[in-house]
Amino acid sequence: MASSIKKVSSSNSSGGNKLALWLAIALLIIVLDQFTKVLILGNFQLGDSRYVNGFFNVVRWHNTGAAFSFLAGADGWQRWFFVGLGAVATVFILVMLKRHGQQTLFATALSLILGGALGNVIDRLLHGYVVDFIQLHWNGWAFPSFNVADSAISVGAALLIWDEIRRVRKG
């Protein structure tokens, strides 16, 4: 009986360690995101752009909306809407990580999304907008500016899709 108790206890602690790993990944994304944004805010004025190469610029852009500046022209309510949405997403992701932390690809995807979402929520709380600074361009066409947090969310979403495709093919 003592060995079975020990076994249950050790499996619980490994689940806790997994959650710590997923939260550490999210924290790493937040730190990288905020660090790069501090660099941009300290070295660029709003609208400044520096050519890097034929497909990449560093810019300073403020996005009061969501992806692709969706709702950027709204009267300000969107700031708190997106902060609230980020809070709800955080709680949901934490629950999912606790329940499914042993699923490496799924949990990695959620960790990236969590870190990205919180990185952008921090911006909204501190500044009232999200600091974007990466701009991809080619042949006169420019993709909307984005940041490390947005990149993490996008990679996380792609990993979720990949994970689901793998799960369906196995099933």
C-alpha positions as CSV (number, residue, x, y, z in Angstrom):
1,M,0.0,0.0,0.0
2,A,2.8,2.4,0.8
3,S,4.4,1.8,-2.6
4,S,1.1,2.6,-4.4
5,I,0.8,5.8,-2.4
6,K,4.3,6.7,-3.3
7,K,3.6,6.0,-7.0
8,V,0.5,8.2,-7.1
9,S,2.5,10.9,-5.3
10,S,5.4,10.8,-7.7
11,S,3.1,11.0,-10.7
12,N,1.4,14.0,-9.3
13,S,4.8,15.7,-8.8
14,S,5.8,15.0,-12.3
15,G,2.6,16.6,-13.6
16,G,3.4,19.6,-11.4
17,N,6.9,19.7,-13.0
18,K,5.3,19.6,-16.4
19,L,3.1,22.5,-15.6
20,A,6.1,24.4,-14.3
21,L,7.8,23.7,-17.7
22,W,4.9,25.0,-19.7
23,L,4.6,28.1,-17.5
24,A,8.4,28.7,-17.9
25,I,8.0,28.7,-21.7
26,A,5.2,31.2,-21.4
27,L,7.3,33.4,-19.1
28,L,10.2,33.2,-21.6
29,I,7.9,34.5,-24.3
30,I,6.7,37.3,-22.1
31,V,10.2,38.3,-21.2
32,L,11.5,38.2,-24.8
33,D,8.4,40.1,-26.0
34,Q,8.6,42.9,-23.3
35,F,12.4,43.2,-23.7
36,T,12.2,43.7,-27.5
37,K,9.3,46.2,-27.0
38,V,11.4,48.2,-24.5
39,L,14.2,48.4,-27.0
40,I,11.8,49.7,-29.7
41,L,10.2,52.2,-27.4
42,G,13.6,53.5,-26.3
43,N,15.1,53.8,-29.8
44,F,12.2,54.6,-32.2
45,Q,9.6,57.2,-32.4
46,L,6.1,56.3,-33.5
47,G,6.1,55.7,-37.2
48,D,9.9,55.3,-37.5
49,S,11.1,52.6,-39.8
50,R,14.6,51.1,-40.5
51,Y,15.3,49.1,-43.5
52,V,17.0,45.8,-42.7
53,N,16.9,43.9,-46.0
54,G,14.7,43.3,-49.0
55,F,11.9,41.7,-47.0
56,F,12.3,43.0,-43.4
57,N,12.0,46.4,-41.7
58,V,12.0,47.3,-38.0
59,V,9.3,49.8,-37.3
60,R,7.4,51.3,-34.4
61,W,3.7,51.0,-34.6
62,H,1.0,51.2,-31.9
63,N,-2.0,48.9,-32.4
64,T,-5.1,49.7,-30.3
65,G,-7.0,46.9,-32.0
66,A,-6.5,43.2,-32.5
67,A,-4.8,41.3,-35.3
68,F,-4.4,43.4,-38.5
69,S,-5.6,46.4,-36.4
70,F,-9.1,45.0,-36.2
71,L,-11.2,47.5,-34.1
72,A,-8.3,49.9,-33.9
73,G,-10.6,52.8,-34.8
74,A,-13.1,52.0,-31.9
75,D,-13.6,54.5,-29.1
76,G,-11.3,52.9,-26.6
77,W,-13.6,50.2,-25.2
78,Q,-11.6,47.6,-27.2
79,R,-8.6,48.1,-24.8
80,W,-10.6,46.6,-21.9
81,F,-12.3,44.1,-24.0
82,F,-9.0,42.6,-25.2
83,V,-7.6,42.7,-21.6
84,G,-10.7,40.8,-20.4
85,L,-10.4,38.4,-23.3
86,G,-6.8,37.8,-22.5
87,A,-7.7,37.1,-18.8
88,V,-10.4,34.6,-19.8
89,A,-8.0,33.0,-22.3
90,T,-5.3,32.8,-19.6
91,V,-7.6,31.0,-17.2
92,F,-8.8,28.6,-19.9
93,I,-5.2,27.8,-21.0
94,L,-4.1,27.2,-17.4
95,V,-6.9,24.7,-16.9
96,M,-6.0,23.0,-20.2
97,L,-2.3,22.9,-19.3
98,K,-3.1,21.4,-15.9
99,R,-5.3,18.7,-17.5
100,H,-3.3,17.9,-20.6
101,G,0.3,18.9,-19.7
102,Q,1.6,15.4,-20.6
103,Q,0.7,16.1,-24.3
104,T,3.9,17.8,-25.4
105,L,2.9,19.3,-28.7
106,F,-0.5,20.5,-27.4
107,A,1.0,22.0,-24.2
108,T,3.8,23.6,-26.1
109,A,1.3,25.3,-28.4
110,L,-0.8,26.5,-25.4
111,S,2.3,27.8,-23.7
112,L,3.3,29.9,-26.7
113,I,-0.3,31.2,-27.0
114,L,-0.4,32.0,-23.3
115,G,3.0,33.9,-23.3
116,G,2.0,35.8,-26.4
117,A,-1.5,36.7,-25.1
118,L,-0.1,37.9,-21.8
119,G,2.7,39.9,-23.5
120,N,0.1,41.8,-25.4
121,V,-2.2,42.2,-22.4
122,I,0.8,43.8,-20.5
123,D,1.1,46.3,-23.4
124,R,-2.6,47.2,-23.2
125,L,-2.4,47.7,-19.5
126,L,0.8,49.7,-19.6
127,H,0.3,51.8,-22.7
128,G,-3.3,51.4,-23.9
129,Y,-2.0,49.8,-27.2
130,V,0.2,46.9,-28.3
131,V,3.7,47.8,-29.6
132,D,4.4,46.3,-33.0
133,F,7.8,46.5,-34.6
134,I,8.4,43.7,-37.1
135,Q,7.4,44.4,-40.7
136,L,7.7,42.0,-43.6
137,H,7.6,43.4,-47.1
138,W,8.2,42.3,-50.7
139,N,7.8,44.0,-54.1
140,G,5.9,47.0,-52.7
141,W,3.6,44.9,-50.5
142,A,3.9,45.1,-46.7
143,F,2.4,42.7,-44.2
144,P,0.9,44.4,-41.1
145,S,3.4,45.0,-38.4
146,F,3.6,42.5,-35.5
147,N,5.8,41.6,-32.5
148,V,7.3,38.6,-30.6
149,A,4.0,38.0,-28.8
150,D,2.0,37.8,-32.1
151,S,4.6,35.5,-33.5
152,A,4.3,33.1,-30.5
153,I,0.5,33.2,-30.8
154,S,0.8,32.4,-34.5
155,V,3.3,29.5,-34.0
156,G,1.2,28.2,-31.1
157,A,-2.0,28.2,-33.3
158,A,-0.1,26.4,-36.1
159,L,1.1,23.8,-33.6
160,L,-2.5,23.3,-32.4
161,I,-3.6,22.7,-35.9
162,W,-0.7,20.3,-36.5
163,D,-1.5,18.5,-33.2
164,E,-5.2,18.1,-34.2
165,I,-4.3,16.8,-37.6
166,R,-2.0,14.2,-36.0
167,R,-4.7,13.2,-33.5
168,V,-7.3,12.8,-36.3
169,R,-4.9,10.7,-38.4
170,K,-4.1,8.4,-35.4
171,G,-7.8,8.0,-34.5
